Amino acid sequence: MTSATARIAIAGSGCVLPTGWGVEGFWSAAREGRSAIAPLQTPLFHSERIAAFGQINDATHQRSRQDVAQNLQRYCPPAVIWGVSAARQALAEAGVEPGRDGLRYGLYCCQGGYTHPSVASYGELLQESRTDNAADMNRLARQVLQERALDPFLVLKSLSNGLLGVVSLALKLECECNAYMQGVAGNLAALRQAHSALQSGRIDVAIVVGAGSELDPLALAALAEAGVIGTDGSRQMLAFDRKGSGGIAGEGAAALVLRRAADLPPEPQTCLTALFAHPRLDALSLPDKQVDLLISSATGTAHKDADLARTLARTGAAHITSSTALTGILSGAPSLVDLILARQMLQAQSIAPIAGLTQPVDTHLPFVSGEPRDAVLHDCLVINRDDNGFSACYQLDLQADD
Amino acid sequence: MRAREVYVSGFGLVAPMALDAATLFERICRKQSCVREHPRFQALGFRNSAAGFIDEAQWQKIAAGFGGNAALHPRQSVLAEYVARQALQHAGLTPADFAHSRSGLFLGANKYCADSDDLQRVSRCMDDAGRVDLDRLLDHPAPSGSAFVRRVDQQTQHLADWLGIRDCISTHSDACAAGTMAIGSAFRAIERGEVDLAICGAVELMANELPYYMFNSLGALCQADLPAGEQSRPFMPDRSGFVLSEGAALVILESAEHARRRKARPLGRVLGYANVCEAQKMTSSSRDGSKYEECMDAAIEDAGLLRSAVQHVNTHGTSTQANDSCEALALQRLFGECQDFMTFTANKSAMGHSLAGSGAIEAVLSLMTLRDGVLLPTLNYEPERAEYPSLKFLSEPMRQSINVVMSNSFGFGGVNSSLVLGRA
């Protein structure tokens, strides 16, 4: 079936997150309410006020590197390596092999990254160009332009479509493609394009990948100045909690393989049935039917989460949870991660709690806290809001084997 | 004929030394380059400070045309709204028309770079080992009146909010192909009936020193000892790299039915589109041009046309050795004997390369060629020294009525895109 009514199923998923390499690790952490946010550790900078981060540890990064050929790694910032690894996981679960299975593919990527290039790429040059209290920019220019002191591949590491380029090279994908940038808006655009391409019949398999990191002093400063992350030195992000004092940033990658449900074996499938978006959360379209489960991003700031909760109340969801406190606020794959979580919960008929939640911002809403909760789950909404207000809503259901 | 024809009903544009499309078109017809010495690059002591850039006099006019206090918004949002107002006025539309239609916004833009001021601010917070004191950096914020000043999709969010567009909203970041891919995505969304009305194109502000450093370090920028206006020399044997530039263009697309219903006069049509990642290399295509050829061929097939129907090609033509060579070979392979009846142009010879912006700007120039029957010259092109003489690049403007133009954009990362545009 190739029409606007074709149901689009999640056939595979993968992730590289602060919770570790792979969906199993993420799902375990979610069920246990175990946040992977940890004290921020980097040789690039130090801070008392931004003291925690949802960080990919070295073991997870090294595992991911095994999925990227050595000659491609020179083009890759860490997030792109995680993205390739997540895509390979998703393809493996979906049981498809680009170039070998006769299927037509589409590749849709989203990168996060508030600033570029990272300050790290200029670190030595800035040191060498320093005078009494600041770098001499004319001297830095001379070093770069006349002494060729900059990494020649920096422009490739900084590309907005670097993830797409490297994934396509790693998987030898010659196909329809689109690259998008940043957060919820980028994830929504990639998913919408993938959904549309599958429904139109142009492709048979859509690979949707998101990856990003804000582990950079300029990026974190920008997020702090915009009020997205807290600056009180908190080491825990509390989602929808009255004690929440601010957001904490995170990093990572996630990937989904989408297919037409009709092309898959006759067994229960998690289908992405609708996508909505709006530049303002309060005007976001929401389905008029009550859902069993709602997964929402959170800001980690009590009064903002209380505002957000008023929108969530409109859904009439039977249960509400959130993944943000597990990973921190993600810039590359926020919606993809929540879709993975939704699929896990629909398949397991079990709801992961909101990590660390003890005093909900709204006691009338059915936030899930403490232990995982078993429930009959037929459908799920995911609501995500970007730090600039852009909002998206995804509707999923578990299609029974019929 | 397609189930849903897609009309172009308006466009807007800002380029270096041009605050609207007519001015840019006229400048190129007069063979006046938009590339000049960038004062910021000169102040930093660059040996070659050639660039296309929107100067402060232009910014003042752009800010004056903004609906709110421009100082409180990122420059990319201010520019996007300025160009969008032109496009809406051209199409005879108001923001309410978008809010009350099934509409979409498809906007190309790549990451915004930090600049020297940012680096200097960071350097003031470094210790002797080069480690940054982030708390000190937080105490000295950037002197900007707006949040998210470098958030890459901020202009998209601003336009969507201003126009009341919901659901179909995307920031395309496909490097140099992003503008074309944004227009192509809008075309597909209308063709499939997902929306009836779309605003699409690109906004790119890259003419600053950090992109210059990065592209130069890769060897992609022209460093020839030539006057600024002569440095971009697409398809000439002595080409030696592109000239960094910036700019924005937006196009209004609508279904034929939507246009008829509101009695809009079409300015042109989008006939076909293809976008592919080619999985060859990060910075260049197959040397024989076969991958670019496949992309162009797919766009012509999507339009339901024969190759012989394409009369004019607005090439990607960056003025780098590798890209122009691949594109020229692809054009020769694809069009064969049809080349005798075709003409070609390379607008970057006049404007420089505004990355995402270039595809959208070149689409607008192509639509003007179709509408006005004027073929644009390629600046700095000398037919007698042509490396690819079978490709007839014009060195002077020419009046000729044509029906079909192809516009190409090929990007780093191996992303290729071609649009087929038709006369109304």
Interface residues (C-beta under 8 A of the other chain):
Chain A: A4 P43 L44 F45 H46 S47 E48 R49 I50 Y75 L107 Q111 G113 Y114 T115 H116 P117 V119 Y122 G123 E124 L126 Q127 S129 R130 N133 A134 A135 M137 N138 L140 A141 R142 V144 L145 Q146 R148 L150 D151 P152 F153 L154 V155 L156 S158 L159 S160 N161 G162 L164 G165 V166 S168 L169 L171 K172 L173 E174 C175 E176 C177 N178 A179 Y180 M181 Q182 G183 A185 G186 L188 A189 R192 Q193 S196 S200 P217 L218 L220 A221 A222 A224 E225 A226 G227 T231 L275 F276 A277 H278 P279 R280 A283 S285 D386 D387 N388 G389 F390
Chain B: L44 G45 F46 R47 A109 N110 K111 Y112 C113 A114 S116 D118 L119 Q120 V122 S123 R124 C125 M126 G130 R131 V132 D133 L134 D135 L137 L138 P141 A142 A147 F148 V149 R150 R151 V152 D153 Q154 T156 Q157 A160 D161 I165 R166 D167 C168 I169 S170 T171 H172 S173 D174 A175 A178 M181 S185 R188 A189 R192 G193 E194 E209 L210 P211 Y213 M214 F215 N216 S217 L218 G219 A220 N275 V276 C277 E278 A279 K281 M282 T283 G411 F412 G413 G414 V415
